[in-house]
């Protein structure tokens, strides 16, 4: 579980901050950021704690409630692929 969450955490940061990331244009390129709470020195551990306290399961993916909003605790949830597509 931690390995998967580590990958999810790394991916959201990469797509918001790394112009070489294939998804950057759809995220960081249009102003989507990751909150300081999830990027600071304790960023992963804060993200891990949020994930475990907010319904994380291996069959779910991170989803932004407001598609134009940032990755932050108040704008994220865990959803199935089908829920995200809707």
HUJOKA-V156209 format. One record per residue. N is the residue number from 0. RES is the residue in three letters. PHI is phi as a letter, one per 40 degrees, with the letter a starting at -180 (* if undefined). NEAR is the number of other ideal C-beta (glycine too) atoms within 10 Angstrom. D_CENTER is the distance of its C-alpha to the mean C-alpha in Angstrom with 2 decimals. Layout:
# HUJOKA-V156209
N|RES|PHI|NEAR|D_CENTER / N|RES|PHI|NEAR|D_CENTER
This chain:
# HUJOKA-V156209
0|UNK|*|11|15.34 / 1|UNK|c|10|14.39 / 2|UNK|d|7|14.53 / 3|UNK|c|11|12.10 / 4|UNK|c|18|9.54 / 5|UNK|c|13|10.49 / 6|UNK|c|10|9.95 / 7|UNK|c|17|6.41 / 8|UNK|d|22|5.85 / 9|UNK|c|11|8.39 / 10|UNK|c|13|7.36 / 11|UNK|c|23|4.53 / 12|UNK|c|20|7.40 / 13|UNK|c|17|9.98 / 14|UNK|c|20|9.44 / 15|UNK|c|21|9.51 / 16|UNK|b|14|12.35 / 17|UNK|b|13|14.39 / 18|UNK|d|8|16.91 / 19|UNK|c|6|17.96 / 20|UNK|c|17|14.78 / 21|UNK|d|9|15.86 / 22|UNK|c|14|12.92 / 23|UNK|d|17|13.28 / 24|UNK|d|11|15.79 / 25|UNK|c|11|13.63 / 26|UNK|b|21|10.87 / 27|UNK|d|19|12.31 / 28|UNK|c|13|15.69 / 29|UNK|b|10|15.63 / 30|UNK|g|9|14.41 / 31|UNK|c|18|10.69 / 32|UNK|b|17|9.66 / 33|UNK|b|22|7.48 / 34|UNK|d|18|9.75 / 35|UNK|c|10|12.46 / 36|UNK|d|14|12.05 / 37|UNK|c|23|9.00 / 38|UNK|b|19|10.84 / 39|UNK|c|11|14.40 / 40|UNK|c|7|16.72 / 41|UNK|b|12|15.36 / 42|UNK|d|16|11.67 / 43|UNK|c|17|10.91 / 44|UNK|c|12|13.41 / 45|UNK|c|18|12.14 / 46|UNK|c|25|8.67 / 47|UNK|d|18|10.96 / 48|UNK|c|13|13.24 / 49|UNK|d|17|10.98 / 50|UNK|d|22|9.83 / 51|UNK|c|12|13.53 / 52|UNK|c|9|14.81 / 53|UNK|b|12|12.90 / 54|UNK|g|10|13.93 / 55|UNK|d|16|11.98 / 56|UNK|a|9|14.19 / 57|UNK|c|7|14.44 / 58|UNK|c|7|15.11 / 59|UNK|b|17|11.96 / 60|UNK|b|12|8.67 / 61|UNK|c|19|5.52 / 62|UNK|b|15|7.07 / 63|UNK|c|18|7.66 / 64|UNK|c|10|11.20 / 65|UNK|c|9|12.58 / 66|UNK|d|8|11.84 / 67|UNK|c|9|13.23 / 68|UNK|c|13|11.33 / 69|UNK|c|18|8.82 / 70|UNK|c|21|5.44 / 71|UNK|a|15|7.74 / 72|UNK|d|16|9.25 / 73|UNK|c|9|11.69 / 74|UNK|b|15|9.73 / 75|UNK|b|23|7.27 / 76|UNK|a|15|8.98 / 77|UNK|b|16|9.61 / 78|UNK|b|17|11.76 / 79|UNK|c|13|14.12 / 80|UNK|d|10|14.33 / 81|UNK|c|7|17.38 / 82|UNK|c|12|15.88 / 83|UNK|c|13|13.26 / 84|UNK|c|7|16.28 / 85|UNK|c|6|18.24
